[in-house]
């Protein structure tokens, strides 16, 4: 499969261990093109690389306390291209955090845990089904 047809996934997290483990999981179980970033600023700078899906940490303050947090990064992503699905990640299992993410147009919210990778895979499958339905609906509407 050539790179043009492969899904490009951005992983954004300031925790190097979590970021690396997530990258390894995706490389072992998928054929995605993976790009990793430790700050929201780097993610935003690389948006012209056209990610299909972004996994984004909620806090992002482990490297620089003045760095953009996940919500600020999410807002910039949505301003750049509103239809990029963003899955927010956090170690906090708080409904307020999830609601905050959804208010800022995240596709979904996942708590970092042992089952996070499986949950992320299921969400990505939903994103693909949703995009396929959008294409089919668009094709149908063009012919009416």
Backbone bond lengths (Angstrom), bond angles and torsions (degrees), N, CA, C in turn:
res aa  C-N    CA-C-N  psi(-1)  N-CA   C-N-CA  omega(-1)  CA-C   N-CA-C  phi
1 X - - - 1.456 - - 1.526 107.64 -
2 X 1.353 116.16 129.71 1.456 117.70 179.81 1.526 110.85 -79.09
3 X 1.320 115.81 163.67 1.462 120.53 -174.69 1.519 113.61 -64.84
4 X 1.337 118.04 -26.02 1.463 120.10 -178.99 1.523 111.84 -64.05
5 X 1.330 117.66 -32.07 1.456 121.62 -176.30 1.524 113.49 -94.63
6 X 1.305 117.48 -3.99 1.461 120.91 -179.26 1.520 110.59 -87.70
7 X 1.310 115.00 147.49 1.458 121.36 178.96 1.522 109.36 -72.14
8 X 1.332 115.70 131.24 1.467 121.51 177.74 1.533 107.45 -100.11
9 X 1.321 114.04 121.44 1.451 121.03 -176.45 1.520 109.74 -117.24
10 X 1.331 116.31 126.49 1.460 121.39 173.75 1.524 107.83 -97.44
11 X 1.327 116.63 131.21 1.454 123.16 173.39 1.522 107.25 -113.09
12 X 1.330 116.94 123.44 1.459 120.67 -175.31 1.526 109.11 -127.92
13 X 1.338 115.57 111.79 1.455 120.08 179.97 1.523 108.73 -158.13
14 X 1.315 116.86 140.31 1.466 121.01 -179.79 1.524 112.21 -85.37
15 X 1.327 117.96 -8.28 1.457 121.96 177.44 1.528 108.31 -88.68
16 X 1.340 117.89 105.95 1.465 119.84 -174.00 1.528 113.84 -61.73
17 X 1.323 117.95 -33.70 1.469 120.28 179.22 1.523 111.64 -68.91
18 X 1.327 116.45 -45.54 1.467 119.53 179.15 1.523 110.03 -65.62
19 X 1.325 116.65 -42.39 1.461 121.38 -179.72 1.520 110.83 -60.23
20 X 1.327 117.31 -45.89 1.467 121.66 -179.15 1.528 111.03 -66.82
21 X 1.329 116.71 -41.23 1.464 118.93 -179.71 1.526 110.97 -66.07
22 X 1.311 117.14 -37.99 1.464 120.80 176.89 1.532 110.47 -66.04
23 X 1.316 115.94 -43.36 1.466 120.33 177.59 1.536 110.76 -59.28
24 X 1.319 116.57 -45.90 1.466 120.69 -179.91 1.525 110.75 -62.08
25 X 1.322 117.60 -43.46 1.463 120.89 178.43 1.532 110.82 -57.46
26 X 1.325 116.29 -47.12 1.461 119.41 -179.19 1.521 111.72 -66.94
27 X 1.304 117.64 -39.94 1.469 120.04 179.65 1.526 111.70 -66.57
28 X 1.324 117.12 -32.59 1.462 120.79 -179.67 1.529 112.70 -78.94
29 X 1.320 117.08 -29.22 1.461 120.07 -171.43 1.522 115.38 -114.64
30 X 1.309 118.39 -1.07 1.465 120.11 -178.28 1.522 110.05 -142.03
31 X 1.313 115.35 174.14 1.466 121.05 175.15 1.528 110.37 -111.37
32 X 1.316 117.02 21.98 1.461 121.18 -178.51 1.528 111.28 -67.82
33 X 1.309 115.20 154.15 1.457 121.68 167.27 1.528 105.49 -87.05
34 X 1.304 116.90 121.20 1.466 122.22 -174.69 1.518 110.04 -107.64
35 X 1.326 115.61 130.60 1.471 121.10 170.78 1.519 106.53 -124.22
36 X 1.327 116.53 130.74 1.461 120.66 -179.36 1.524 110.61 -112.41
37 X 1.333 114.55 145.40 1.461 121.55 -179.91 1.519 108.51 -141.21
38 X 1.334 115.65 139.75 1.468 120.09 -179.16 1.520 112.82 -96.55
39 X 1.345 117.17 -4.28 1.470 120.03 176.95 1.531 109.73 -138.29
40 X 1.308 114.97 156.10 1.459 120.46 175.02 1.515 111.16 -65.31
41 X 1.326 116.20 -34.91 1.458 120.33 -179.91 1.525 111.08 -60.34
42 X 1.341 117.09 -43.19 1.465 120.65 179.00 1.530 111.19 -66.44
43 X 1.304 116.33 -38.19 1.464 119.96 177.45 1.525 110.02 -60.64
44 X 1.323 116.36 -51.02 1.466 121.33 -178.49 1.532 110.70 -60.38
45 X 1.320 116.63 -41.68 1.462 121.62 179.25 1.534 111.57 -59.96
46 X 1.339 116.81 -30.61 1.463 121.49 -176.65 1.533 114.05 -98.03
47 X 1.315 118.58 7.44 1.466 120.87 178.57 1.530 113.46 -57.39
48 X 1.341 119.90 -30.20 1.471 118.71 174.99 1.537 113.85 -60.19
49 X 1.339 118.60 -13.00 1.463 121.90 175.35 1.529 112.17 -73.65
50 X 1.320 116.56 -2.88 1.470 124.68 174.21 1.526 114.46 60.63
51 X 1.334 116.49 66.07 1.466 117.83 175.84 1.524 110.80 -67.82
52 X 1.323 116.09 145.61 1.463 120.92 175.43 1.519 110.82 -85.54
53 X 1.331 115.64 -34.14 1.467 122.74 -179.36 1.528 107.65 -146.77
54 X 1.341 115.24 144.89 1.468 119.98 177.48 1.521 108.83 -125.31
55 X 1.335 116.32 131.12 1.455 122.65 169.90 1.522 106.32 -102.84
56 X 1.319 116.12 123.41 1.464 121.05 -167.83 1.525 111.16 -132.02
57 X 1.328 116.06 126.24 1.460 121.81 176.35 1.529 110.32 -69.62
58 X 1.311 115.89 143.78 1.459 122.04 -177.93 1.531 112.92 -71.07
59 X 1.330 118.29 -38.29 1.469 120.20 -173.73 1.530 114.44 -91.64
60 X 1.296 118.50 -59.12 1.473 123.18 179.55 1.526 114.44 57.44
61 X 1.321 118.37 34.88 1.471 119.31 -178.92 1.528 112.83 -116.31
62 X 1.318 117.68 15.94 1.459 121.21 -177.43 1.510 114.43 -75.35
63 X 1.320 117.52 -24.74 1.462 121.30 -178.11 1.521 110.28 -94.97
64 X 1.323 115.74 -46.35 1.463 121.98 -176.38 1.523 107.78 -140.24
65 X 1.304 116.79 119.39 1.470 121.05 -178.52 1.527 112.05 -63.33
66 X 1.345 117.27 -19.30 1.470 120.82 179.21 1.526 112.64 -96.49
67 X 1.326 117.05 3.65 1.467 120.98 -179.30 1.534 109.58 -70.00
68 X 1.331 115.15 159.68 1.457 120.24 175.40 1.521 108.38 -61.88
69 X 1.322 116.00 140.00 1.456 118.51 174.04 1.531 109.27 -86.10
70 X 1.313 116.59 179.36 1.456 120.55 -176.89 1.520 113.65 -62.16
71 X 1.318 117.32 -39.24 1.467 120.39 -179.12 1.524 110.58 -67.47
72 X 1.326 117.70 -42.33 1.470 120.44 176.88 1.530 110.27 -62.17
73 X 1.321 116.13 -40.98 1.461 120.89 178.40 1.525 109.92 -65.14
74 X 1.310 117.16 -44.11 1.469 122.06 177.79 1.528 110.59 -57.07
75 X 1.318 116.57 -45.37 1.469 120.28 179.20 1.525 111.40 -60.68
76 X 1.320 117.51 -40.62 1.475 120.66 179.16 1.531 111.17 -68.71
77 X 1.319 116.62 -37.53 1.467 120.19 176.65 1.522 109.46 -61.71
78 X 1.310 116.62 -48.02 1.470 121.10 -178.04 1.528 111.58 -65.55
79 X 1.329 116.43 -32.35 1.469 120.27 176.38 1.529 110.08 -69.25
80 X 1.333 117.05 -37.65 1.462 122.30 179.53 1.533 110.33 -67.54
81 X 1.343 115.73 -49.60 1.474 120.95 179.91 1.524 107.26 -156.01
82 X 1.294 115.97 106.18 1.468 120.94 -170.09 1.521 114.71 -66.80
83 X 1.331 118.11 -19.95 1.463 118.10 -175.52 1.535 114.23 -96.55
84 X 1.325 118.28 10.58 1.475 119.74 173.24 1.527 107.30 -75.08
85 X 1.337 117.65 119.61 1.466 118.83 178.16 1.536 110.21 -71.61
86 X 1.329 115.04 130.28 1.459 120.99 179.78 1.524 108.36 -120.42
87 X 1.322 115.37 123.48 1.463 121.93 175.92 1.521 106.53 -101.96
88 X 1.316 116.08 118.92 1.457 120.64 -178.89 1.525 109.78 -86.42
89 X 1.339 115.81 142.74 1.460 123.41 179.29 1.519 109.43 -121.56
90 X 1.320 116.52 141.57 1.457 119.70 175.32 1.517 109.89 -157.07
91 X 1.310 115.29 150.63 1.460 119.75 174.88 1.528 110.04 -81.89
92 X 1.333 116.88 -7.92 1.460 121.17 -179.99 1.523 110.36 -87.15
93 X 1.297 116.15 126.89 1.458 121.70 176.61 1.528 107.93 -101.01
94 X 1.334 115.09 64.52 1.463 120.87 -177.47 1.521 109.16 -121.57
95 X 1.313 116.18 133.52 1.452 121.04 -179.09 1.532 110.94 -62.78
96 X 1.336 117.58 -32.20 1.462 121.02 -179.86 1.530 111.27 -62.60
97 X 1.336 116.03 -38.54 1.469 120.81 179.27 1.525 109.45 -66.80
98 X 1.313 116.55 -45.06 1.470 120.54 179.14 1.527 110.63 -61.19
99 X 1.315 117.31 -44.26 1.472 121.20 179.84 1.519 110.36 -63.31
100 X 1.331 116.91 -42.04 1.465 121.18 177.96 1.527 110.24 -57.67
101 X 1.320 116.32 -45.29 1.474 120.89 179.77 1.525 110.96 -61.99
102 X 1.312 116.66 -44.28 1.458 120.34 -177.55 1.541 111.10 -68.24
103 X 1.319 116.88 -35.14 1.478 120.27 176.15 1.527 111.41 -61.95
104 X 1.315 116.14 -28.15 1.470 120.57 -179.80 1.525 111.53 -96.24
105 X 1.322 116.14 17.71 1.473 124.38 171.77 1.527 114.87 73.29
106 X 1.326 116.93 30.44 1.463 119.21 170.04 1.528 107.67 -69.06
107 X 1.316 116.67 149.86 1.463 120.04 177.87 1.519 110.43 -72.99
108 X 1.342 115.87 -39.17 1.462 120.50 179.91 1.520 108.91 -162.04
109 X 1.324 114.81 175.32 1.459 122.80 -176.53 1.529 108.20 -134.88
110 X 1.327 117.00 131.33 1.462 121.59 -178.97 1.524 109.26 -127.80
111 X 1.321 115.40 132.13 1.455 121.04 175.28 1.534 107.85 -82.88
112 X 1.325 115.99 131.49 1.463 120.66 178.21 1.523 108.71 -66.22
113 X 1.325 114.58 119.63 1.459 120.87 -179.38 1.518 108.35 -159.95
114 X 1.327 115.95 -175.29 1.468 120.35 179.16 1.520 111.20 -63.85
115 X 1.320 117.56 -27.56 1.469 121.37 -176.81 1.534 112.78 -99.46
116 X 1.309 117.25 7.00 1.472 120.26 -175.95 1.524 112.46 -59.27
117 X 1.342 117.70 -43.02 1.458 119.91 -177.60 1.530 111.12 -62.12
118 X 1.330 117.40 -42.77 1.472 120.54 178.41 1.526 111.08 -63.14
119 X 1.309 116.13 -41.69 1.480 119.90 178.36 1.525 110.27 -63.92
120 X 1.318 117.26 -42.63 1.465 121.44 179.09 1.527 110.06 -61.72
121 X 1.330 117.31 -42.66 1.466 120.39 178.36 1.527 111.21 -59.59
122 X 1.315 117.12 -41.80 1.472 120.95 178.79 1.526 111.16 -65.19
123 X 1.313 116.64 -40.22 1.468 120.43 179.40 1.525 110.01 -65.95
124 X 1.319 117.40 -41.62 1.468 121.04 178.51 1.532 110.00 -62.25
125 X 1.333 117.60 -39.50 1.470 120.67 176.71 1.529 110.33 -61.00
126 X 1.327 117.29 -39.73 1.468 121.44 177.01 1.526 110.14 -64.37
127 X 1.320 117.06 -41.53 1.466 121.03 178.60 1.524 110.00 -59.91
128 X 1.338 117.57 -44.29 1.466 120.81 179.34 1.522 111.11 -63.31
129 X 1.328 117.60 -41.82 1.472 120.28 177.91 1.523 110.68 -63.60
130 X 1.325 116.48 -41.66 1.454 121.76 179.58 1.527 110.83 -62.28
131 X 1.342 116.55 -45.47 1.470 120.61 179.43 1.527 110.93 -64.18
132 X 1.333 117.23 -38.10 1.462 120.90 178.39 1.530 110.28 -64.26
133 X 1.320 116.67 -42.95 1.464 120.26 178.20 1.526 110.87 -63.21
134 X 1.341 116.75 -40.11 1.467 120.24 177.84 1.524 110.65 -60.36
135 X 1.334 117.53 -44.54 1.464 121.65 179.13 1.517 111.00 -61.87
136 X 1.328 116.22 -45.36 1.459 120.41 -179.41 1.520 110.95 -63.99
137 X 1.307 117.53 -41.22 1.462 121.44 179.08 1.526 109.90 -65.39
138 X 1.329 116.73 -42.26 1.454 121.22 178.46 1.535 110.36 -61.42
139 X 1.334 116.58 -44.47 1.463 122.18 179.16 1.532 109.27 -60.93
140 X 1.324 116.01 -44.58 1.466 120.58 -179.53 1.525 111.58 -64.33
141 X 1.325 117.19 -43.20 1.474 121.98 -178.31 1.527 111.35 -65.74
142 X 1.321 117.08 -33.44 1.467 120.55 178.21 1.525 112.03 -65.73
143 X 1.317 116.75 -27.50 1.449 120.93 -176.67 1.517 113.38 -92.67
144 X 1.287 118.40 -3.29 1.480 121.15 179.34 1.510 110.82 -82.42
